[in-house]
Amino acid sequence: MVELADLKTVGQPNWCPGCGNFPIWHSLKKAIVELNLKTHNVAIFSGIGCSSKMPHWVNTYGFHSIHGRPLPIATGARLANNSLTVVAVGGDGDGYGIGVGHFVHAMRRNLNIAYIVTNNQVYGLTTGQTSPTSDKGYATKSTPTGVIEMPINPIALAIASGATYISRGFSKEMKHLTKLIVDGVRHNGFALVDVLQPCVTFNRKNTYKWFSERVYKLEETNHDTTNKQAAFLKSLEWNDHIPIGLFYKEIRPTYEDELQQIAETPLARQKIEDINIGTLMTEFE
Ligand SMILES: Cc1ncc(C[n+]2csc(CCOP(=O)(O)OP(=O)(O)O)c2C)c(N)n1
């Protein structure tokens, strides 16, 4: 049995007191315990940002990569060893800004990766610039007179791009978030868990209070999680009412499922002497 104590690391998070990353970190660890995953079978990949420090503080395999790149590296890990449970984590700047191309392609491939995006609608680590999900009109350090562009809608983008498990959690709702992560990791395919994660230092608009007054749970409505059109309509709700929970789920073969070379044995466990590279070498002589 895996216990929370097994996931403890030497270092402790250095996020600001009250940061919305703490409940996400706890939820991820609780999910690993609930799924009873062996720590050596889990790998957590991140980009750059406050939230991207997460792999340092969960005692599994981990890779703190470069800005916007957790998904390509997580993809490599899944292809190299598709018996691993692969989780990617990072901020909205990381995933929906610099990494947005990777985000879209990982979803259309339906790789078996659970992707947790800590969406605080601001660049935290670099101290408060506009992010791709900052609300229109919101004034930040880099946009003192207000953001001009429309924000990215990650849920709508995920629906359009072919993700097969699309959800949104809220840092204040830890039990609910843990279940979304558990189900997302269990899901055979690309699972998005976008998390409303108040940045208590740099985002003075989208606060715990602001969200608490607006969020409601999809599972407490008659929302049909198999209906893509209904999910898209729900994804458009923001401002007055903000849905959290599972928007959409679909069963579709993953990229790895369709890759014959790893259908029986993960690449990492294939014997190198069984691979005949002689022909290839001759071709390039
Ligand atoms: C290629 C590159 N561009 C820019 C940066 C600077 N940078 C570091 S973190 C960051 C944004 C962090 O915001 P986010 O991804 O939303 O994560 P948060 O810190 O809010 O968790 C930026 C722009 C970088 N490290 N690398």
The ligand as an SDF file (V2000), in Angstrom:
LIG
                    3D

 26 27  0  0  0  0  0  0  0  0999 V2000
   11.4080   30.3630  -23.0840 C   0  0  0  0  0  0  0  0  0  0  0  0
   11.0930   31.1060  -21.8310 C   0  0  0  0  0  0  0  0  0  0  0  0
   10.3650   32.2410  -21.9190 N   0  0  0  0  0  0  0  0  0  0  0  0
   10.0400   32.9180  -20.8000 C   0  0  0  0  0  0  0  0  0  0  0  0
   10.4800   32.4820  -19.5870 C   0  0  0  0  0  0  0  0  0  0  0  0
   10.1670   33.2920  -18.3490 C   0  0  0  0  0  0  0  0  0  0  0  0
    9.1270   32.7090  -17.5620 N   0  0  0  0  0  0  0  0  0  0  0  0
    9.4000   31.8840  -16.5250 C   0  0  0  0  0  0  0  0  0  0  0  0
    8.0470   31.3720  -15.7510 S   0  0  0  0  0  0  0  0  0  0  0  0
    7.0420   32.2460  -16.7960 C   0  0  0  0  0  0  0  0  0  0  0  0
    5.5480   32.2590  -16.6560 C   0  0  0  0  0  0  0  0  0  0  0  0
    5.0240   31.5810  -15.4790 C   0  0  0  0  0  0  0  0  0  0  0  0
    3.6240   31.6080  -15.4890 O   0  0  0  0  0  0  0  0  0  0  0  0
    2.7860   30.2840  -15.5240 P   0  0  0  0  0  0  0  0  0  0  0  0
    3.2650   29.3510  -16.5510 O   0  0  0  0  0  0  0  0  0  0  0  0
    1.3470   30.6890  -15.6410 O   0  0  0  0  0  0  0  0  0  0  0  0
    3.0780   29.6000  -14.1230 O   0  0  0  0  0  0  0  0  0  0  0  0
    2.9190   30.1260  -12.6230 P   0  0  0  0  0  0  0  0  0  0  0  0
    4.2400   30.7190  -12.2290 O   0  0  0  0  0  0  0  0  0  0  0  0
    1.8210   31.1530  -12.5980 O   0  0  0  0  0  0  0  0  0  0  0  0
    2.6120   28.8860  -11.8610 O   0  0  0  0  0  0  0  0  0  0  0  0
    7.7930   32.9400  -17.7340 C   0  0  0  0  0  0  0  0  0  0  0  0
    7.2150   33.8220  -18.7800 C   0  0  0  0  0  0  0  0  0  0  0  0
   11.2530   31.2990  -19.5350 C   0  0  0  0  0  0  0  0  0  0  0  0
   11.6660   30.7860  -18.3700 N   0  0  0  0  0  0  0  0  0  0  0  0
   11.5280   30.6480  -20.6620 N   0  0  0  0  0  0  0  0  0  0  0  0
  1  2  1  0
  2  3  1  0
  2 26  2  0
  3  4  2  0
  4  5  1  0
  5  6  1  0
  5 24  2  0
  6  7  1  0
  7  8  2  0
  7 22  1  0
  8  9  1  0
  9 10  1  0
 10 11  1  0
 10 22  2  0
 11 12  1  0
 12 13  1  0
 13 14  1  0
 14 15  2  0
 14 16  1  0
 14 17  1  0
 17 18  1  0
 18 19  2  0
 18 20  1  0
 18 21  1  0
 22 23  1  0
 24 25  1  0
 24 26  1  0
M  CHG  1   7   1
M  END
$$$$
